[in-house]
Amino acid sequence: MLKSSQNSAHPSFSLKWYEKLLDVSPVGIFFTDIEGNCLEVNQRWSQIAGMSREKALGRGWIKAIYENDLNYIAQKWYEAAGKKEFFCEEYRFCTPEGQVTWVLGEAKPVFSDEGAVEGYIGCVTDITASKISYSQISQTYDRARTILQEMPIMLFAFDTQGKLCAWNTESERITGYSAEELIGADNVMELLCPDKSYRQEMLRLYKEKGDSYINWEWKITTKDGVIKTISFSNISEKYPIDGWANWGVGFDLTPLNDSESKLRERIKELTCLYKLSILSNQHNLNLEQLLDEVVQILPPSWQYPENTCARIIFEDQFFTTDLFKVTPWKLSSELHVRGKKIGLVEVYYLNEKPQEAEGPFLIEERLLIDEVALQLSRTIGHFYARRDLSLMEELAAKSNELERFSHSISHDLRTPLTAIGGFAQFLKKQIVKGNYADAETIAQKIADITTRMENRLNEILKLAKIGKIINPEDEIDFEEIIDDTLNLLANRLEDSSIDVKIEGPFPKIIGDRTRLIEVLENLVDNAIKYIGTAPNQITIGCRREDDKPVFYVMDNGIGIDTEHFEHIFELFWRLDSNAGGDGTGLAITRRIIEAHGGKIWVESGGQGKGACFCFTFGHVTAE
Ligand code: ADP
């Protein structure tokens, strides 16, 4: 069957060597005659085809071919044979047990010396393993392609000509442009970024960044004109892909940005309400100061703080932010207290803004202004209630004082009146008796008592007027008050050899200078009057209590028992009627101090322990 080669290179190289070669060949080898009848197969062929040599001979080999491939292979074989050409096809063997083996079958015609086809020699190579891995690869490839196509992240790629060549489903969903519309198109950038200057700026930046960037935000315009923020990452330098000159992924930040900005708006609104509640609880602010502060916290809570101004109208007063202007873009809410409209809270945009639920305003802003108006109405209501309460308290105190006052007046005036009445009777008797010398003495006594009464009435009148006399208020240096007072009392101090000690520092006071001198004069005058035995000393000073200044006039005189601490401030009250005073000084002093928003009290360890008169003022400034 095999012919020995006439050109054998070595004499010992014989046909046996070829037969051995057939045995060791890693490929199956077969020989057929011109009709395709199998003349011989090697061992490897039998292994691959799963058919013995004996069964394969003649037409037997055909049964080894997988049924489905048979027609196709036969056709190809006869085509090649007809043209005396090389045959090369992939096909399958199948054993009776059903085991399939993929092979690459190749065959060549064998020619006689005369050039006629004598038969065919061919080989089959088992390619099952590579077929399996190819199918696995293509499956993996298909899966990867599906993932890239359907993943919820935008995927884009440009080819070497700069034309878009990949645009997945998410890219289509986000932009509204289909792959069909964009792939290969010349105007992709114009469609996605229609704003020319923005596009040029981004392309300029792209030239700087090159094909390697992470999370670069672009404003993309969708097919229906919505602007979306996409974070693009280009990783083509790190992961080059054949045919994709530059590619990357994109993530739509718009929903995130939207919720972030909504959250920011809500935080602003909550901050506004929080500040409002803080201000509402600041009891040191009066109503005007409160409204002045509240109006300032409104613009920062609106969507465009820098283009927002606000106004609160309360009764006939206006409280506005700086740069206030009435414009057509207004949101307002009414203030109501005790069922009555007392004002308005208004917010204006200084220029036109895009349409929202409430004109250019958000629905949340409508809710916010209503809530602000409601809270503010409540706070104003509390102010009214507090004002009413303190008016009532003041009224009650005034009425108590009036009662005490009229009681002491009637008591103090009754005594001299009774005396006058008695003297008048006596006078009448003396006149009847013709005892004119005594009558004259009695008349003189009546005149003296009348003068004293007149003096007292003057004091009462003076006291009654104190609250009403409004001298212009000054910022006063308390040390000047001390100097003026000590000058007035200089002679008396000298006569009594009293040493006056000053213990500052003193803050400045807002008040009525003349009245304040009167206060200090009364207190120092009393300290001189009720001074004890030597060494005599009066101290005028100022100490701090609860961080507020407390002024005092202290002596080392006769002192006061605790039980008299309150009485001494009543009109005409005196501990010792033989002492020099008339009991009006401290009552007047208290009236003046209270008219200045302050308080006065006495501290003393009792008789012989000296007295310390302490007082405060409603308005003091820094020391
Ligand atoms: P007057 O001194 O004219 O009697 P005041 O109203 O000034 O009237 O004082 C009322 C009373 O308070 C005095 O009569 C005196 O009993 C008592 N008093 C006032 N100042 C002192 C003081 N520094 N030390 C002791 N007692 C005082």
Residues whose N, C-alpha, C, O or C-beta is under 5 A from the ligand:
A	BS01	ADP	N526 A527 Y530 G557 G559 I560 I568 W573 R574 L575 D576 G581 D582 G583 T584 G585 L586 A587 A611
